[in-house]
């Protein structure tokens, strides 16, 4: 409920002096911010530290978020990273936000979600369509260290939120909130709630709107927080619900236009779906690092586990999976800035494919870890916790099927107008460190009809070199992937009308899965092409490119020939090097605390 005075920083503006970016370029600020977080959070393997894995596991057993962790994030004003720079925060680039959150997720997914990501998910709705006053007030709340919750769904309707029954009935120039929302993160401690609400009894997508309700302005006798849920994963998160009984809010609480709630939510999803899965690479990094340490130290049959071919291959392919996921995440988050009319496709692909690939990778790693996978404490306990927490990210505010349902209606249009016709995405979409313009939230569209990523895949087939064995392997895999795009095009053109909706057949959902894999392949090629000629010797090496395209091809069922032996050797050596040097297992090869 929008009334009163926003929290202000020492200079009178919302959070002024607390969250504003430091001097230097965007990349300099990003590197400094990540280093600041790593330093403040400390070495998670040092059991003496307040943010050690051991302490985080203790908090999880109590179903609590780490008090020391939340305190540390308060000290570094993490909320500022969710607030646009023009409103006094640090949010300049979505890809940078992903990188900033990885140190938190590396230690504890529940802390990442429970402390701040939910606030980001809620805030994007206001940054997208809120009034200047709503944006100013919300920025003030966040920069003052407060939390904001978002409530899209209801248990009775799941991801089909156009059937939601929670009401914001127009009355006396404002609205009356009535009904219940379930499974809301931080509902009990949020300063404000972003509520997806029915503003008309008529059926259809024009019957819902978004309301921003501040707790302090609500009648305490007309709303209550429901009991907390027990959860298998992210046990420390405060998951509960809200119940309202004809609770009044003013007309100024409406975010965007009345009846445009579905459109607003889908536009906001394009930002959050692009960003949040990439944050989870921090947790997968920890899982891989934990198993590498186990494989080096554990002896079996008079050799270390690392000497077993299956174990070596699993560690290398998991590293490869992280690079593939990061490439797709990079392209999608930078597309939010550069290709907003295409972002709905890429965001859905990231939210669908990245959690799926990471979950599969965790399963593969658990086989190497063996019986220690079941241990909930000690050196390997953090692996078990990440395995329990990670699947939550594939549900969240939009499950896998909902993401595929975003892609499916666009396939026929892309097949007719885009594939093999569009210009490729600009090189800046694939560059790790290049500056970006401010997000143009108003340009995000629900279905743009263009696909520069797939066009980049088609163009690359002619541009990829084929001199070394690794380059020839990459080129051959790319050719096969381009043939796959042609097959998807042919099948998309033949889709029946019902198969162009969320009620499509399983075969059509499989088509969306294959398409997401091709977008990942295009992203990998783009990242490799932009790395050539840079100081990053590993990313410029065709060995990882060939291995990544080969892995994606095999995921699609392609009968590809074996890779040159140099590919596996290069990957294995890089896994060991980064473990020994304490560098991250993502595209950025960043230094880690410890």
N, C-alpha and C positions, 0 to 999 in steps of 0.2 A: 504494500500500500504506500503510495508515494506522498509522504507528508513529512514535515520537519526539515532538519538541516542535515546534509550529507556529512559524513566524517571527513575531516580535512587534515592535511599535513601541516607542518610548521609554518608554511608560507601562505596558508589560506586555500589553495587549490586542493582538489582531492588527492591526498597522498603526496603532495609536492615535496620533493627532496628525498623521498623514501624509495620510490620505484622507478624514477626516471633513468633512462639509459646513461651509461658512463660515456666519456668522450671516445673518439676513434670511430672506425668503420663498423659496419654490421658484424663482420666476421671477427674482428678484434673483440668486440663486446661479447659475442657468443662464446668464444674461447675463454675469455676471462670469467664469464658467468659460470660456465661448466667447471672450471678450475676452482672457483669459489665454493661451489656446492660440494665437489669431491673433498676439498680440504675440510669444510665444516662438518660433513658427515663422517669423515675419517675412514680408516681401514676397517672394512666390515669383518675381516678375518681375525682381527685382534680382539680376543675375548674380553680384554680390559676396557675396550671402548664402549661408550654409552649407546652407540649405534651399531654394535657388532651383531653378526648373525645370531649369536647365542642370546643376546638381549632381545632381539626381534622375535626369536622363536619363543622365548618366555612370554612376551606380550601376546603372541598369537595363541598360546595355550590358555591364556586368561581371556581370550576373545576381546582383547583391547588393542588399540593402536599405540605404538610406542610414544610414550609421553616425551621422552628425550628427542625422538625424531620430529614430533610436531613442534617442539620448542625450537629445534635447530632450524626448521623451515620457517617458523615465525621470525627468527633472527635475520635470516637472509631475505625476508619478505618475498617468499615464493609466489604469493598471490599477485604480485606486480607483473609476473610473467604471463598472466592471463588477461591483463588490461592493456589495451592499445596505447601506444606511445602518446598519441594526441590527447589521451585522457589521464596522463600522468604515470602510465605504467611502462613496462619494458617490451611489450609484445610488438615486434616489428615483422617477424617472419614466422610462419607456421612450422617450417622445417627446423628452425632454431628452437622453438618451443619443444619439439619432439626431442631434440638433443639435450636440452636442459633437464627434461624430466627423466631421462634414462638413468642418471645416477640414483634417483629416488627409487625407480622401479627395479634397478639392479639389486637393491637391498630388500625392498618390500613392496609388492604390488598393492597390498592393502593400504599402505601408507600413501602411495601415489594416488590411488583412487580416493581414499578417505580424507586425505588432507586437502587436495586441490582440484583434481581432474573433474570431479562432479561440479565444482564451482565454474570451471571453464565451460563445461557442457551447458550449464544454465546461462552463463554470461553471453555466449555466442548468439543466442536468440536476441538479446538486447543490443549487442553490437550490430546485428544484422538489420533489425527493424525498429529498434526502440527510438523514442524521442531523445532529443539532446538532454533533456532533464533526467529521463530514465537512465541514460548512459552515464551522466555525471554522478547520479546518486549511487548507482551500482558500482562504479569505479571507486567511489568513496568508501563503500562498505568493504570491498575487497582489499583496498590499500590500507584499510584500518585493521586488517587481519581477520575479518569476518568471513563466514562461509555462506554459500548460496546453493540451494538444491533445485533440481529439475524433476518434474513429474510428468512424463509423457503417458505411460501405460497404466492399465488396470489388469489385475490378474485374470479377470473374466474374459478379456479380449486379447491379451498378449500384444503382438506387434500390429494387430489390426486396430490401430488407435482411432480410426474414423468411426468406430462403433462405441467409443468411450461414452460412459454415462455421467461422469462427473460434470456438474453444471456450473456455469457462470451466467445466471439469468439476468438479463437487463432489467434494472429497476431504479427509479428515481435518479436518473443520470449516471448511475454506476452499475454495479453487478452484485448479485447475491451468490456466494459460493456455497455449493451444496453437494455432498457426496463424499466418497472416499477414494484415496489413491494409496496403492500399496508398494512395498519394496522400494522405498526412496532412500537413497544414501544421504545421511546427515540431516534427515528431516527433523530430528530432535534438537539439533544445535545450529541450524541455519538461521541467518538473520533475515533471509528472504527466500521465497519459493517462486519458481517459474512453473506455472500450472497450465497444462494443455487441457482446455475446458470446452464443453458444449455450450454454445451461446444461442443455439436454435434447436427446436425439437425435430426439424425436418431432416430427412436422411441425406447422405451425401457429404462431400468434402468441404462444402461451404458452411457447415453448421458448427465449426469449431474455431476457437480463437485461443490466443496465449495471453495469460494474465501474470503480472509481476506483483506479488503480494508481500509486503514487508511485515514481519512478525509484530514489531512494536506498534503498528497502527491497527491491528486486528482486535476485535472484541474477544477477550479470552474465554468468555462463556460460550462462544459459538464455534470454536475449533479446538481440536486436541490432537496430540501425537499418539499414534497407535503403538501397541507393544512391539518391542524389537524382535526381529526374526533371528533364529539360529541359522548359521550358514556353514557349509562344508569348506568352501573357499573364502578368501578375504574375511576371515572370522573377526578381525578387528574392526571392520567397517560397521558404522551405525546404520543398519538397514531396518527401517521401520515404515510407518505410513502416516497419513494425515486424514482426518475426518472433519468435515465442515457441516454446519447446520445453518443455512440461510445467513451466512456471514457476509456483511457488506464490505465492499471495496469501492473506491471512487472510479469514475470513468478514466481517470489518468493512469489506472493500473493496466489498462489494455496495451499490449505490445503489438505494434503494427495495426493493421485494419481488422475490424470485426469480420469474421467469416474467412479470414486468410490464415488460420492457424496451421492447417496442413501444409500449405505452401511455405510458411515460415519455418516449420519444423524440418521440412525436407531440405531447405536451403541451409539451415544450421547444421544438419547432418553432414553436409558436404565438407564442412570444416572439421567436425569432430571425428567423422569416420576416417578422414584422411590422416588425422594426427594420432589418435589414441593407440591404434595397433602398433605403430612404429615405436611408441614409448616402451612397449613390452619387450622390445629387443634387449633392454637392460636386464630383464629377468632371464631371458634365454642366454644372454652372455654369461651370467652367473652360473646357470646350469651347465653350460659347456665348460666353463673354467673349473667347476667343481669336479666334473668327470675327467678332465685332462689331468688334474692333480691326482685323482684316484688311480688313473691308468699308469701314471709314471711311478707311483709309489707302491702299488699292489703287485705282488709277484704270484704267478700262477704257472705251474708246470716248469718251474725253474727259470721262468722269464717274466718280465714285467708285462702287465696287461697291454701296454702300449705296443709290445712286439707282436701281438695277435693281429693278423690282417683285418679281421672283421672289426675289431675295436678301432684300429687306425682309420679304416675307411669310414666308420660311423662318425668319428670326431671331425674328419675332413668334410664329410657331406653336411654335417650340422653347421659347421662354419660357413659352408656354401649356402645353406638355407638362410642363414642370417644375412649374408650379403645380398641374396635375391630379394628377401623381404625388405631390406633397407633400400634397395634400388627402387622398388615399386613405391615404397613409402616416400622416398625423396621426390620422385616424379609427381606423385599425387599432391603432396604438400606444396611444392613449388607451383604446380598447376593452379592451385587456389589463387595465387597472385597473378599468374601469367596467362592461364587459359580458363577463366572462371566459367565460360560457357560449356566447357567439356568436363568440369570437375565432378558432376554427378556420377558419371561413369567410373572415373578413376577412384573416387572415394569409396564407392560401393565395392569395387574390386579389392581395394586394400582391406576394408573391414571384413570382407568375406574370406580372402585368401590368406592373409598374413597370420591371423590366429590359427587357421587350419594347419598351415605349414609348421608353425612353431609348436603346436600341440603334437603333431606327428614327430617332430624332431625330439621333443622331450621324451616321447615314448621310446624312440630309438636309443637315446642316451641312457634311459633307465635300464635297458637290457645290458649295456656295458657295466653299469653300476651294480647290477645284480641285487642280492638281498639287501644291500645298504640303501636301496631305493625306498624301502619301507620305514627306515629310521626317521623319527620325528625330532631328533635332537642331535647334538654333537656336530662333527665336521660335515656330515652329509645331510643334516636336517633341513638346511635351506633348500636343497633340491626338492625334497618332498613337499615343502611349503609352496614353492613356485609351481609344482605340478598341480597342486590343489587350487591355487589362485588363478593360474593363467586362463582356464576355460571361461571364467567370468567375463573376460574381455570379448569373447566371441558371442556373448549374449548382450549384456549391457543395454543400451538404448535402441539397438537394432540387431536382431539375430542374423545368422548366416542366410536363412531363407529370405528374410526381408531385403537383404542386400542383393541377392540374386533377382528378387522381384523388381528391384530398381533397374537392373540391367536388361531384363527380358523384354520389356515393352520397347526398348530402343534398338534391339537387334535388327529388326526388319528395316527400319529407317537407315541405320548405318550401312546395312548391306546394299541398299539402293543408292544412297547418296554419298557415302563417305569412303568406305574401304576401297583401296586401290585408286582413289581419286584425290583425296585430301593431301595438302602439303604436310610434311612431317613437323612434329612439334619442334619449337626452336631449341637450339643447343642449351640455352640457359635453363631449361627444365631439368637437365641432367647434371648441372654443375653444383658441386658440393658447397662452394664457398662464395659464390657470386651474390652481390647485393640484389635485393628484390624491392619492387614498389610496394606501397601499402596495400593491404587486402581491399579490393573493391567489393564489399559485401553486396552492394546493390546490383552487381553484374552476375552474380551466381544464378544460374538458370536450371530449371528442373530437367530439361532435355534439350541439348543444343544441336544434336544431329551431326556433330563433327567428332573426329577421333585422330588427333595428331600423333598419339603414341603408336597406334597400329601402322600409321603411315611411316613412322620412323623405322619400324621393323622392315617394311617393304623396301624402303630406300637403302637400308643398311646392307641388304643382300648384294647390291651392286658395289657398295663401298668397302665391304670387309676385305682385308688382304687375305691372301692364301699362299703365303710363302713357306712358313714353318709348319711342322705337323700340327701344332696347337691352333694356328690360324686356319689351316684347312679343316680341322675338326669343327671349329666354331662356324666356319662358312657353311659346311655341310649341314650342321644342325639348324642354322638360320634358314637355309633353303627349305628344310623340312617343315619348319615352323611357319614359313610363308605359305606353303601348301596347305597347312592346317587352317590358316586364315581363309584361304580360298574355299575350303570345305565348309567352314562355319558360315561363310557368306552364302554359299549355295543352299545350305540347310535353313538359314534364316529367311531367305527369300520364299521358301516353301511353307513357312509357319502358318498354320490355320489361325483365324482370328482369336480363338480362345487361348491359343498358345502364345499370344502376345500380351497376356495379362498375368496377374499373380496366381490365377487358377490354371496355369500352364501344366503340361504333362511333365513327368520326371525327365523325359528325354530333353525337353527344353531347358529345364534347370541344369542338366548336364552340359548343355550348350553354353550356358552362362559361365559354368565352371571352366570350360576349355578356353573361353574368351579371356577370363581373368588371368589364366596362365600365360596367354600370349601377351597380355599387357605387361606382365612381369618380365617376360623375355625381352620385349621392346625396351623396357627400363634398364635392364642389365646391359644391353648393347649400347644404349645411350650413355650410361655411366662410363663404360669402358672407352668409348670413343672420346669422351671429354677428358678422360684421364691420360690419354696418349699425349706425350710431350710435356707432362707435368713431372714434379719431383716424386710423385707417388709411384714407386717402381712396381709395387704389387698390383695396384689397380690398373696400371698400364700394361701389365703382362697378359697376353692372350690366353695363358693357361687357365686362369680362373673364369674367363669369359667362356671358353670352350666347355669347361666343366659345368658351369651354370646352365648353359643352353642345353647341354647333354642331359642334365638332371631334369630340366623342365620338359624336354622332349620325352624322356622316359616316363615322366608323370602323365603325359598325354598318351602313352602307349606306343610311342614310335620305336621301331626296331633299329636303333642307331648302333653303329659299330663301336667297339671299345675305344676309350680315350687313349691318346698317347701316354706312355708312362710318366712323362714329365709333368703332366697335369696333377696327378695324385701326389707326386713328390713335392711339387711347389706348394700345394695346399697344406700338406702335412708339415712342411718346414715352417710355414707361416703360422699355423696353429701353435707350434711349439715356441716360435719366436715371440709371439704376442703374449703367450702365457708367461714366459720368462721375463719379458720386459714390462709386464703388467700394462698392456695396451688393450683397448676395447676390440671386440670381435665384430665390429660393424664397418661401414665404409670409411669412417673417420679415423680409425686407428688411434684413438685418443688415449692420453695417459690416465691411469686409474690410481686412486689413493692406495697406499700400502707399499 
